[in-house]
Amino acid sequence: MYLRYRYRIAPTDEQRQALARAFGCARVVYNDGLRLREGAYKAGLPCITDSKLLRLVTTEAKKTPERRWLTSVSAVVLQQSVADLHRAYHNYFQAFEGLKAARASGESTSLRIHRPRFKSKHDTQAVRFTANSRFRVLPNGRLRLPKVGNVRIRWSRPLPVEPSSVTITLDRAGRYHASFVVEVAEVPLPVAESAIGIDLGLSSFATLSTDEKIDNPRWLRHRERALRHSQRSMSRKQKGSRNQEKARQRLARRHAKVADARRDFHHQLSTRLVHENQVVIVETLNIAALGRSNLAKSLADAGWGQFIRMLEYKSAKVRRTLAKVDRWHPSSQICSGCAARSGPKGWAGVHVRAWTCSQCGIVHDRDVNAAKNILAAGRAVTACGPAVSPGVRRAVGDEAGTTPAVAV
């Protein structure tokens, strides 16, 4: 499997200027290719082929006075930028075909991948170097990049194998990162006997089927006052001034600290759960739809999607099983003791944190009961498989649509 290893880099002033040229050239080539394709589409002309588009925005463009400065950066950077445009169109058309097929079958869905958009110099900048560009990690630990130089890198952990490509990024907080793509082998852990169900929430970030509740740190909520102060300070600066840029970077750094703290929490918790349990079971959540509700900020602050993605790739890396329960499974309404569906229902039931089963009289904590039901449903899925159909059984005589005389 392929994984990314990301490290902070500390380029010198000259290397920052060289990277700025690379970022600008890659962005211009991407926007030129997008402009040509969109122009051909609006004019009713045939779609420009990938090879022709690459030649127009790189080889031919370098011969013109307006784009002669494209020769100041590595050609691989420009080629990878055009490849990103091709991939963006491919993903869009593939998602569009899936949308048409879903609507033809009667499903109500929306397009999640939109048409490629023009890149801006105010967004996160990125350039990619592949093996063809002859980048390499030097014996002294520095990263050699073509037409940039030997960049100092902060090694927080060693690379397992030689990388196939490296992506240099500059985020809004002014931090440079090097992201290596490496192919790592699966290293299975010793078989564990335990399985665990996880119910994600907002009051508690995760409730486990072992009755353990993991608090929600609420990274964004606890830093809202400082973020609000920084946002107000930036808005009062003169537009385009140096002071406004300083205030913007200060605000971006605070947002980056929130994102880093959230990511670190997700890494630690996902690693612990995967290493301690053979089977990890979660619900399939429609996070995009939930993000359009009045809980959007709290959901984004929790970062459920990032946490589930970490569980997925970490489980695959150590050959553990991650099972997902259908989102329509009424885990909060079923009694984990007698399986009676006597729990609170509807939107009003969301605010009920504890309830008593009307059949067996057990008092349930809503989240713990949901986690136990997720565990039970996940065990059924992992034991039988989600695509297993029920076996042949004897028909019931008074079954709806069955003639009693025909039933066998």
C-alpha positions in Angstrom: 0.0 0.0 0.0 1.1 3.6 -0.6 1.4 6.1 2.2 2.5 9.7 2.6 5.2 10.8 5.0 5.2 14.5 5.6 8.0 16.6 7.1 8.6 20.2 7.8 11.4 21.8 5.7 13.3 25.0 6.3 14.4 26.6 3.0 16.7 29.5 2.8 15.6 32.9 1.4 17.0 32.0 -2.0 15.3 28.6 -1.9 12.0 30.3 -1.0 12.3 32.5 -4.0 13.0 29.5 -6.2 10.0 27.6 -4.7 7.8 30.7 -5.3 8.8 30.6 -9.0 7.9 26.9 -9.1 4.5 27.5 -7.4 3.7 30.4 -9.8 4.7 28.5 -12.9 2.7 25.4 -11.9 -0.3 27.5 -11.2 -0.1 29.4 -14.5 0.3 26.2 -16.5 -2.7 24.7 -14.7 -4.9 27.7 -15.3 -3.8 28.0 -19.0 -4.8 24.4 -19.6 -8.1 24.9 -17.9 -8.8 28.0 -19.9 -8.0 26.2 -23.2 -10.3 23.3 -22.4 -13.2 25.5 -21.1 -12.8 27.8 -24.2 -13.0 24.8 -26.6 -16.1 23.5 -24.8 -17.9 26.8 -24.9 -17.0 27.2 -28.6 -18.4 23.8 -29.4 -15.0 22.5 -30.5 -13.7 18.9 -29.9 -12.0 18.3 -26.6 -8.3 19.0 -26.6 -6.4 15.8 -26.1 -4.1 15.4 -23.1 -0.9 15.2 -25.1 -1.8 18.3 -27.3 -2.8 20.3 -24.2 0.6 19.5 -22.5 2.4 20.6 -25.6 0.5 23.8 -25.9 0.9 25.0 -22.3 4.5 23.9 -21.8 6.6 23.4 -25.0 4.9 25.9 -27.2 4.3 28.4 -24.4 8.0 28.6 -23.5 8.7 29.9 -27.0 6.4 32.9 -26.5 7.6 36.2 -24.8 4.7 36.0 -22.4 5.6 32.6 -21.0 9.4 32.5 -21.6 10.0 32.5 -17.8 8.5 29.0 -17.6 12.0 27.7 -18.4 13.2 28.9 -15.0 11.7 25.8 -13.2 12.0 22.1 -13.7 10.0 20.7 -16.6 8.6 17.9 -14.4 6.9 20.5 -12.2 4.9 21.8 -15.2 4.2 18.3 -16.5 2.8 17.2 -13.1 0.6 20.3 -12.9 -1.0 19.4 -16.3 -1.4 15.8 -15.0 -3.3 17.2 -12.0 -5.6 19.0 -14.4 -6.2 15.7 -16.4 -6.9 13.9 -13.1 -9.4 16.6 -12.0 -11.4 16.3 -15.2 -11.3 12.5 -15.1 -12.6 12.5 -11.5 -15.3 15.0 -12.4 -16.6 13.0 -15.4 -16.5 9.8 -13.5 -18.5 11.3 -10.6 -21.0 12.8 -13.2 -21.6 9.4 -14.8 -22.1 7.9 -11.3 -24.6 10.7 -10.6 -26.6 10.0 -13.7 -26.7 6.3 -13.0 -27.9 6.9 -9.4 -30.6 9.3 -10.5 -31.7 6.8 -13.2 -32.2 4.2 -10.5 -34.3 6.6 -8.5 -31.8 7.6 -5.8 -31.7 11.1 -4.6 -28.1 12.3 -4.6 -26.0 15.2 -5.6 -22.7 15.7 -7.4 -19.9 15.7 -4.8 -17.0 16.5 -7.2 -17.3 19.7 -9.2 -15.7 20.9 -12.4 -12.0 22.0 -12.1 -11.6 25.6 -11.0 -8.8 28.1 -11.5 -6.1 28.1 -8.9 -5.3 31.2 -6.8 -2.1 32.4 -5.4 -3.9 33.0 -2.1 -4.6 29.3 -1.6 -2.2 26.5 -0.5 0.5 26.2 -3.1 2.0 22.8 -4.1 4.5 21.4 -6.7 5.4 17.8 -7.2 8.7 16.2 -8.2 8.8 12.7 -9.5 11.7 10.3 -10.0 12.3 11.8 -13.5 13.3 15.1 -12.0 16.2 13.3 -10.2 15.3 14.6 -6.7 16.9 12.6 -3.9 17.7 12.6 -0.2 21.3 13.2 0.3 23.5 11.3 2.9 23.6 14.4 5.1 19.8 14.4 5.4 19.1 17.3 3.0 16.6 17.1 0.2 18.0 18.0 -3.3 15.4 19.6 -5.6 16.1 20.5 -9.2 16.6 24.2 -9.7 15.9 24.8 -6.0 18.9 23.4 -4.2 19.6 21.3 -1.1 16.8 22.0 1.3 17.1 21.3 5.0 14.5 18.9 6.3 13.4 18.1 9.8 13.3 14.3 10.0 10.7 13.4 12.7 10.9 9.7 11.6 12.9 7.8 9.0 11.5 6.9 5.6 10.9 3.1 5.3 11.9 2.9 1.6 13.0 5.1 -1.2 10.2 7.6 -2.2 8.7 7.6 -5.6 7.8 11.3 -5.6 7.8 14.3 -3.3 5.3 17.2 -3.1 6.4 20.5 -1.7 3.6 22.6 -0.2 3.3 26.1 1.3 0.2 26.5 3.5 -1.6 29.7 4.5 0.4 29.8 7.8 3.7 30.1 5.8 4.9 26.6 6.6 6.8 24.5 4.1 6.3 20.7 4.0 7.7 17.9 2.0 5.3 15.0 1.5 6.9 11.7 0.2 4.9 8.9 -1.4 6.3 5.5 -0.4 5.1 2.0 -0.9 5.1 0.1 2.4 4.4 -3.6 3.0 1.6 -4.7 5.4 3.0 -5.7 8.8 0.4 -7.8 10.5 0.2 -7.5 14.3 -0.4 -10.6 16.6 -4.1 -11.6 16.5 -6.1 -10.0 19.2 -9.3 -11.6 20.6 -11.2 -8.4 21.2 -13.6 -6.5 19.0 -15.0 -3.1 19.7 -17.9 -0.9 18.5 -17.6 2.9 18.3 -20.4 5.4 18.5 -19.2 8.8 17.4 -20.9 11.8 19.0 -20.5 15.4 20.0 -20.9 15.5 23.8 -18.3 12.6 23.8 -16.2 12.2 20.8 -16.4 8.4 20.9 -18.3 6.0 23.1 -16.9 2.5 23.1 -18.8 -0.8 23.6 -16.6 -1.3 26.7 -18.5 1.5 28.4 -15.5 3.9 27.9 -16.3 7.4 26.9 -13.7 9.6 25.2 -14.1 13.3 25.8 -14.5 15.7 22.9 -11.6 18.2 23.2 -13.5 20.8 21.1 -10.4 22.3 19.7 -12.1 25.1 17.7 -14.6 26.0 20.3 -11.9 26.5 23.0 -10.0 28.8 20.7 -12.8 30.8 19.2 -12.1 33.9 21.3 -8.5 34.1 20.1 -9.5 33.4 16.5 -12.3 36.0 16.7 -9.8 38.6 18.0 -7.3 37.8 15.2 -10.0 38.0 12.6 -11.2 41.4 13.9 -7.6 42.7 14.0 -7.0 41.7 10.4 -10.3 43.3 9.2 -9.2 46.6 10.6 -6.0 46.8 8.7 -5.7 48.6 5.4 -6.4 46.2 2.5 -3.2 45.1 0.8 -0.9 46.6 3.4 2.0 44.8 5.1 0.2 44.9 8.5 -2.8 43.2 7.0 -0.5 40.4 5.7 1.0 40.0 9.2 -2.4 39.8 10.8 -3.5 37.3 8.2 -0.5 35.0 8.9 -1.2 35.3 12.6 -4.8 34.2 12.0 -3.6 31.3 9.8 -1.1 30.1 12.3 -3.9 29.9 15.0 -6.1 28.0 12.6 -3.2 25.7 11.8 -2.7 25.0 15.5 -6.3 23.9 15.8 -6.0 21.6 12.8 -2.7 20.1 14.1 -4.2 19.4 17.6 -7.2 17.7 16.0 -5.0 15.6 13.8 -2.7 14.5 16.6 -5.7 13.5 18.7 -7.1 11.4 15.9 -3.8 9.7 15.2 -3.3 8.7 18.8 -6.8 7.4 19.3 -7.0 5.6 16.0 -3.6 3.9 16.6 -4.7 2.8 20.0 -8.0 1.3 18.9 -6.5 -0.5 15.9 -3.6 -2.0 17.9 -5.8 -3.2 20.8 -8.6 -4.8 18.8 -8.8 -7.3 16.0 -12.1 -5.8 14.7 -13.1 -2.2 14.8 -16.8 -1.4 14.0 -18.2 2.1 13.2 -21.3 3.5 11.6 -21.5 4.6 8.0 -22.3 8.3 8.6 -23.6 10.8 6.0 -21.2 13.5 7.1 -21.9 15.7 4.1 -25.6 15.9 4.9 -25.0 16.4 8.6 -22.7 19.2 7.8 -25.6 21.1 6.3 -27.5 21.1 9.7 -27.3 23.6 12.6 -24.5 21.4 14.0 -22.2 22.0 11.1 -19.5 23.8 13.2 -19.5 21.2 15.9 -19.3 18.4 13.4 -16.4 20.1 11.5 -14.7 20.6 14.9 -15.0 16.9 15.7 -13.5 15.8 12.4 -15.3 12.4 12.1 -14.4 11.9 8.5 -10.6 12.3 9.1 -10.8 9.9 12.1 -12.6 7.2 10.1 -10.1 7.5 7.2 -7.3 7.0 9.7 -9.0 3.9 11.0 -9.3 2.6 7.5 -5.7 2.8 6.4 -4.2 1.9 9.7 -6.4 -1.3 9.9 -5.3 -2.2 6.4 -1.6 -1.6 7.2 -1.6 -4.1 10.2 -4.2 -6.4 8.7 -7.0 -5.7 11.2 -10.6 -5.5 10.2 -12.7 -2.3 10.0 -16.4 -3.0 9.6 -19.1 -0.4 8.9 -22.7 -0.7 9.9 -25.4 0.8 7.7 -26.4 4.3 8.6 -30.1 3.3 8.9 -29.4 0.8 11.6 -31.4 2.0 14.7 -28.5 1.5 17.1 -29.9 4.1 19.6 -33.4 2.6 19.6 -32.7 -1.1 20.1 -32.2 -2.5 23.6 -28.8 -4.2 23.7 -30.2 -6.6 26.3 -33.4 -8.0 24.7 -33.2 -6.5 21.2 -36.6 -4.8 21.6 -37.0 -1.6 19.7 -38.3 0.4 22.6 -35.9 3.4 22.7 -36.6 7.0 22.0 -37.5 7.7 18.4 -37.5 10.8 16.1 -35.7 14.1 16.4 -37.0 14.6 20.0 -35.3 11.3 21.0 -31.8 12.8 20.2 -32.0 14.8 23.5 -32.8 11.7 25.6 -29.5 10.6 27.0 -30.8 7.7 29.1 -33.9 5.5 28.8 -35.4 2.4 30.3 -36.4 -0.6 28.1 -40.1 -1.3 28.3 -39.6 -5.0 27.8 -36.7 -6.0 30.1 -36.5 -2.9 32.3 -32.7 -2.3 31.8 -31.7 1.3 32.1 -29.5 2.3 29.2 -27.0 5.1 28.6 -27.9 6.2 25.0 -24.4 6.2 23.7 -23.1 3.1 25.4 -26.2 1.2 24.2 -25.6 2.4 20.7 -22.0 1.3 20.8 -23.0 -2.2 22.0 -25.6 -2.5 19.2 -23.0 -1.3 16.6 -20.7 -4.0 17.9 -23.4 -6.7 17.6 -24.4 -5.6 14.1 -20.7 -5.4 13.0 -20.0 -8.9 14.2 -22.9 -10.2 12.1 -21.5 -8.4 9.1 -17.9 -9.7 9.6 -19.2 -13.3 10.3 -21.5 -13.6 7.3 -20.4 -10.9 4.9 -22.6 -8.0 3.8 -23.6 -9.7 0.5 -24.7 -13.1 1.9 -28.4 -13.8 1.1 -30.6 -15.8 3.5 -31.0 -19.5 2.7 -34.0 -21.2 1.4 -36.8 -21.6 4.0 -40.3 -22.9 4.2 -42.9 -20.4 2.9 -45.6 -19.2 5.4 -49.1 -20.1 4.4 -50.7 -16.8 5.1 -47.7 -14.8 3.8 -48.7 -11.7 1.9 -48.8 -12.4 -1.8 -48.7 -16.2 -1.4 -51.6 -18.4 -2.1 -52.2 -20.8 0.8 -52.8 -23.7 -1.5 -49.5 -23.2 -3.3 -47.3 -22.7 -0.2 -45.0 -25.6 0.5 
